[in-house]
Amino acid sequence: VLSEFRKRVDDYVKLRKRVDDSVPPLKPKRTAEQIAEHEQALAGKLRQARAGAKRGDIFTPEISAQFALLIRREFRGPEAPAAIRTIRQGDPVSSISLRVNQTYPDTLPVTTMPPTLLLKLPELPKEVAYRIVGRDFVLVDMTTNVVVDFIPEVMPPMRG
Amino acid sequence: MRRLSSLFALLIALALTAGAQRVDLPTNADSVRFAAIGDMGTGGRTQYDVAQRMAQSRQTFPFDFVIMMGDNIYGSESPSNMRKKFETPYKTLLDGGIEFYASLGNHDETNQRFYQHFNMNGKRYYTFKKGNVRFFALDSNYMDPEQLAWLERELKGSGSDWKIAYFHHPLYSSGTKHGSSTELRSILEPLFVKYGVDVVFQGHEHVYERIKPQNGIHYFTEGASGKLRKGGLRKSDLTAAGFDADTSFMLVEIAGDELHFQTFSRTGKSVDLGVIHRNTAAHSAADLPAEKKEAARNTPRSKDGKPVPATAGPARAGLPSPK
């Protein structure tokens, strides 16, 4: 199941690379204007290329179930108190209404990812990252902040 | 016209020196000198005031670069906001050629890694060297296995005298809002101890706190360089010194085996001052048995390797630095 997940992520990265090659590259030492232009251009082209993308394209029901199991183990195991504390200490973001291909709002902070959870999850290529948004578990594009896919309400409630 | 220009220049000079803080750091010729700020990117009055103080302090303490412990920009990262919350407040320093080396906080977009003024070279985490000091800027929002493997490789391969790590989430903190990031500590501290990290700068908690050495490592929280949580520090057994009444910034000078530091408030008041002697024993302790490593790392030593007491203490305005 997890090798299928990796395959789907790799397919996304290949599509993304094709889109990336169609815009001027973003190199280090850029102005804020250049970064904003690149982000918007790339996000726009990604949305076009993934016009039919929907929730579950990467986190299929089987893959979602496997991730749910990994997450449950983390938050019921011996590292759970520390992981929950990490999330709470990191000014966790409350649930927002997510859509695939939406851009994660840049006015919102990011919830800190528990390192012990990251150790248990499948490693990702550098183009994408996991993110926790409220109780949703999200795959985001690292340069455009576009929501690639997500599993709704899989995170345990973080009672304050 | 010439008289008016001269009068204007005189007024500017007076404005800059009015209330200028006294910097009690050695300012040796070959030392590594930098400022440290965190949680600064509000675009508000207090950020601008701290930035002005930093610029003023360069008149007597010419630091060469600034390290940033994250939350560099709050809110939108539109170009106009980047100007308001970074380029304008630090314009004097930027125009003076001062380089800023940023790490990412939970309010920062990862695309800051491409921003020209943050010197991240397109990376979420990176390392750079200044003189005999190797700096490690980490992304504590997302401490994935790849970053940890990179960190261990870089720490292991570093032959620098000093190793300094900085990142956003504090491993040790007496702050009332967040407190110590114990999970992150369980992951990072063993690496820091194993490979002889000397000092850690951290942010996130909107106060200033100097932590007592933990397993031979000195920790500073400077998360009040724009944001402030007044009364947000509940001093604990961890606290060596703290300040939560106003925004602040740090000046640091590393000269040989000594790290001198001074922390200033927004109004130029010195709120902490001291010196850390590099624990030379720790860098050769890798092969010692566990109990001897612990003893070696907790004993500060002078250049000739003899144990000395820690000399960092509470701030007194105008306190001369040890020579």
Interface residues (C-beta under 8 A of the other chain):
Chain A: L26 K27 P28 K29 R30 T31 A32 E33 I35 A36 E39 E79 A82 A83 R85 T86 Q89 G90 D91 D106 T107 P109 V110 T111 T112 M113 P114 P115 T116 L118 L119 E123 L124 K126 A129 M142 T143 N145
Chain B: G75 S76 E77 S78 P79 M82 R83 N106 H107 E109 T110 N111 R113 F114 Y115 Q116 M120 N121 G122 S140 N141 Y142 M143 D144 P145 E146 L148 H169 H178 G179 S181 T182 E183 L184 S186 I187
